[in-house]
């Protein structure tokens, strides 16, 4: 990021007046000195020596005027510098898998309840000027809580979420999360997507949703929810066990290509730690902040100082 930028740089062209004015001031001063020497006598020279201090103050007034004019011109050009500010906050969208596999009880009491509990930790750790919303997905995706600065209301919506019977549409969930994250402009946008399954449903592929996120400059952090062993979800029509499968490759790709991080959860404790770490790792980017008032105030103070030198205790004009 550039350290100093100007929104109205055309005003900076007026700075050329500074050396021009300085040139004519020096030329005028030399002309006065030559005239004084030409018509002077010893008495006048002695008086001139006594008035050196007075002349020095006159020079100071001119230099202060030049500085004040330069500061006013810079102020009019509206300079900006990157300052670490959090006034604008961040848009955080939690994209939560609610497919049938989230009913598994290898996390206590179930995967979905453990995920909700950990997500609440993240929401509670957000700054007051952050917005947060929730998208849920299974065979399709839908909004569970609209993007809002009111964390308590979002937590209430989170508590009401239940696992369903559908498949896993990761692409649909991520795409709807992107839509939500961009619904409030002028904020950094972050998505936290949690899934415990393989993308096997939906109308938008994970690849297309990744491109959509990249197009909108959205950082996607992903969490893979699973265990160290195999988790039985049920049995098929022939009595064979059906195991939970985690598509780590897709989740890793989402994180890598959108500038986020991938986290692997194996139990309730690691899930809590992951959400807490994400809340700490959210970067509050430096934003360009106008400093034009700094220069305008400095110019005013300099002009006040000039008036004091002219008419104050040590005035040069009586």
C-alpha positions in Angstrom: 0.0 0.0 0.0 1.3 3.5 -0.9 2.3 5.5 2.1 1.0 8.8 0.9 -1.7 9.4 -1.8 -3.6 12.6 -2.9 -7.2 12.6 -3.9 -6.9 16.0 -5.6 -3.3 16.1 -6.8 -4.0 18.9 -9.3 -3.7 21.4 -6.4 0.0 20.3 -5.9 0.9 22.2 -9.1 0.5 25.4 -7.1 3.5 24.5 -5.0 5.6 25.9 -7.9 4.6 29.3 -6.5 6.8 28.7 -3.4 10.2 28.8 -5.1 9.0 31.6 -7.4 7.9 33.8 -4.4 11.2 33.0 -2.6 13.2 34.0 -5.7 11.5 37.4 -6.0 11.8 37.9 -2.2 15.6 37.4 -2.4 15.9 39.6 -5.4 13.9 42.3 -3.7 16.1 42.0 -0.5 19.3 42.3 -2.5 18.0 45.3 -4.3 17.1 47.1 -1.1 20.6 46.3 0.3 22.3 47.8 -2.7 20.2 50.9 -2.5 20.9 51.2 1.3 24.7 51.0 0.7 24.6 53.5 -2.2 22.9 56.2 -0.1 24.1 55.4 3.3 26.4 57.2 5.7 28.1 56.0 8.9 25.1 56.9 11.1 22.7 55.0 8.9 25.0 52.0 8.9 25.0 52.0 12.7 21.3 52.1 12.8 21.1 49.3 10.3 23.4 47.1 12.5 21.1 47.8 15.5 18.1 46.7 13.3 19.5 43.3 12.3 17.3 41.6 14.8 14.3 43.4 13.3 15.2 42.3 9.8 15.6 38.7 11.0 12.0 38.9 12.3 10.8 40.2 8.9 12.5 37.3 7.2 10.9 34.9 9.7 7.4 36.3 8.8 8.1 35.7 5.1 9.3 32.2 5.7 6.3 31.4 7.9 4.0 32.8 5.2 5.6 30.5 2.6 5.2 27.5 4.9 1.5 28.3 5.6 0.8 28.7 1.9 2.5 25.3 1.2 0.5 23.6 3.9 -2.8 25.1 2.6 -2.0 23.8 -0.9 -1.2 20.3 0.4 -4.4 20.4 2.5 -6.4 21.2 -0.7 -4.9 18.2 -2.4 -6.5 16.0 0.2 -3.6 13.8 1.3 -4.3 10.3 2.7 -2.0 7.9 4.6 -2.7 4.3 5.6 -3.6 4.3 9.3 -4.7 1.2 11.3 -8.4 1.9 11.8 -11.2 -0.4 12.7 -14.0 2.1 12.3 -15.3 0.4 9.1 -15.1 -3.1 10.7 -15.2 -6.4 8.8 -18.1 -8.5 7.3 -17.9 -12.0 8.6 -20.2 -14.7 7.1 -20.4 -18.1 8.7 -21.3 -20.8 6.2 -22.4 -23.9 8.0 -23.0 -27.4 6.7 -26.4 -28.7 8.0 -26.5 -31.9 5.8 -27.6 -35.2 7.3 -24.0 -36.2 8.3 -24.0 -33.3 10.8 -26.4 -35.3 13.0 -23.5 -37.7 13.8 -22.7 -37.9 17.6 -18.9 -38.4 17.5 -18.9 -34.7 18.6 -21.0 -34.2 21.7 -23.9 -34.0 21.7 -23.9 -33.9 17.9 -21.7 -32.4 15.2 -24.2 -29.6 14.4 -24.6 -28.6 18.1 -20.8 -28.6 18.6 -20.4 -26.5 15.5 -23.0 -24.0 16.7 -21.4 -23.8 20.1 -17.9 -23.1 18.6 -19.4 -20.6 16.1 -20.9 -18.7 19.0 -17.4 -18.2 20.4 -16.3 -16.6 17.2 -19.3 -14.2 17.1 -18.8 -13.2 20.7 -15.1 -12.3 20.0 -15.9 -10.0 17.1 -15.5 -6.2 17.4 -18.6 -4.1 17.9 -18.3 -2.6 14.5 -18.0 -5.9 12.7 -21.0 -7.4 10.9 -21.8 -11.1 11.0 -24.3 -13.3 9.1 -25.0 -17.0 8.7 -25.6 -19.1 5.6 -26.5 -22.8 5.9 -26.3 -25.4 3.2 -27.2 -29.0 2.5 -28.7 -30.0 -0.9 -29.0 -26.2 -1.5 -28.2 -23.1 0.5 -30.2 -20.5 2.4 -29.8 -17.6 4.7 -30.1 -18.3 8.4 -29.2 -14.8 9.7 -28.8 -11.7 7.6 -25.5 -9.7 7.9 -25.9 -7.5 11.0 -23.9 -5.7 13.7 -26.3 -7.0 16.3 -24.4 -10.1 17.5 -27.1 -11.2 20.0 -29.8 -11.5 17.3 -27.4 -13.5 15.1 -26.6 -15.8 18.0 -30.4 -16.3 18.5 -30.7 -17.4 14.9 -27.7 -19.6 15.3 -29.3 -21.4 18.2 -32.3 -22.3 16.1 -30.4 -24.0 13.3 -31.0 -27.8 13.0 -29.4 -30.5 10.9 -31.5 -31.7 7.9 -31.5 -34.8 5.7 -30.0 -33.4 2.6 -26.7 -33.9 0.8 -23.8 -31.4 0.7 -23.8 -28.4 -1.7 -20.5 -26.7 -0.8 -20.5 -24.6 -4.0 -24.0 -23.2 -3.3 -23.1 -22.4 0.3 -19.9 -20.6 -0.6 -21.6 -18.6 -3.4 -24.5 -17.5 -1.1 -21.9 -16.5 1.5 -20.1 -14.4 -1.1 -23.4 -12.7 -1.9 -24.0 -11.9 1.8 -20.5 -10.7 2.4 -20.8 -8.2 -0.4 -24.2 -6.9 0.7 -22.5 -4.2 2.9 -19.8 -2.3 1.0 -16.6 -0.6 2.3 -15.7 -3.4 4.7 -13.2 -6.3 4.5 -15.0 -9.5 3.7 -14.3 -12.9 5.4 -16.1 -16.2 5.0 -15.7 -19.1 7.5 -17.1 -22.3 5.9 -17.5 -25.5 7.9 -18.3 -28.8 6.3 -18.0 -32.5 7.3 -18.8 -34.0 3.9 -18.1 -34.4 0.2 -19.6 -31.9 -2.2 -22.3 -34.0 -4.0 -25.2 -31.6 -4.6 -26.2 -28.1 -5.6 -26.3 -26.1 -8.8 -23.0 -24.3 -8.4 -19.7 -26.2 -8.4 -17.0 -25.5 -5.8 -14.7 -24.3 -8.6 -17.2 -21.7 -9.8 -17.9 -20.5 -6.3 -14.2 -20.1 -5.7 -13.9 -17.9 -8.8 -16.9 -15.9 -7.5 -15.1 -15.4 -4.2 -11.9 -14.3 -5.8 -13.7 -11.9 -8.1 -15.1 -10.2 -5.0 -11.8 -10.3 -3.1 -13.2 -12.4 -0.3 -11.0 -14.4 2.1 -12.4 -17.9 2.6 -11.3 -19.8 5.7 -12.5 -23.4 5.8 -12.9 -25.9 8.6 -13.0 -29.7 8.0 -15.0 -31.5 10.6 -14.2 -35.1 11.2 -12.6 -37.6 13.6 -9.4 -39.6 13.6 -11.4 -42.8 12.9 -14.4 -43.7 10.8 -17.8 -42.4 11.9 -20.8 -44.5 11.0 -23.8 -42.4 9.9 -26.2 -45.3 9.4 -26.6 -48.3 7.2 -27.7 -48.8 3.6 -30.6 -51.0 2.4 -28.3 -54.0 2.5 -27.3 -53.4 6.1 -23.8 -52.1 5.2 -22.4 -49.2 7.3 -22.4 -45.8 5.7 -19.4 -43.7 6.9 -18.9 -40.0 7.1 -16.5 -38.7 4.5 -14.6 -35.3 4.6 -13.6 -33.6 1.3 -10.4 -32.0 2.6 -9.1 -31.4 -0.9 -12.0 -29.1 -1.8 -11.8 -27.2 1.5 -8.1 -26.8 1.2 -8.5 -25.5 -2.4 -11.1 -22.9 -1.2 -8.8 -21.6 1.5 -5.7 -21.6 -0.7 -7.2 -19.8 -3.7 -9.0 -17.1 -1.7 -6.1 -16.3 0.6 -7.6 -18.0 3.7 -6.6 -20.9 5.9 -7.7 -24.5 6.2 -8.3 -25.9 9.7 -8.9 -29.6 10.5 -11.1 -30.4 13.5 -11.0 -33.9 15.1 -13.0 -33.2 18.2 -15.0 -30.6 20.2 -11.9 -29.1 21.8 -10.0 -28.6 18.5 -13.2 -27.1 17.0 -13.4 -24.5 19.8 -9.8 -23.7 19.4 -10.1 -23.2 15.7 -13.0 -20.7 15.9 -11.2 -18.8 18.6 -8.0 -18.7 16.5 -9.9 -17.4 13.5 -11.4 -14.6 15.5 -7.9 -13.6 16.6 -6.4 -13.9 13.1 -8.9 -11.7 11.3 -6.8 -8.8 10.0 -8.0 -5.3 10.4 -6.5 -3.8 7.2 -5.0 -0.3 7.2 -7.3 2.1 5.5 -6.4 5.3 3.7 -7.3 8.2 6.0 -7.5 11.8 5.1 -5.0 14.1 6.9 -5.9 17.3 5.0 -7.1 18.8 8.3 -3.7 18.3 9.8 -2.2 20.6 7.2 -5.0 23.2 7.3 -4.7 23.4 11.1 -0.9 23.7 10.9 -1.3 26.5 8.4 -3.7 28.4 10.6 -1.4 28.0 13.6 1.5 29.3 11.6 -0.5 32.3 10.5 -1.5 33.0 14.1 2.2 32.9 15.0 3.0 35.3 12.2 0.4 37.8 13.5 1.9 37.5 17.0 5.3 38.3 15.6 3.9 41.3 13.7 1.7 42.8 16.5 2.5 40.9 19.7 5.0 41.6 22.5 8.0 41.6 20.2 6.1 43.2 17.3 8.0 44.6 14.4 5.1 46.9 13.4 4.1 49.7 15.8 
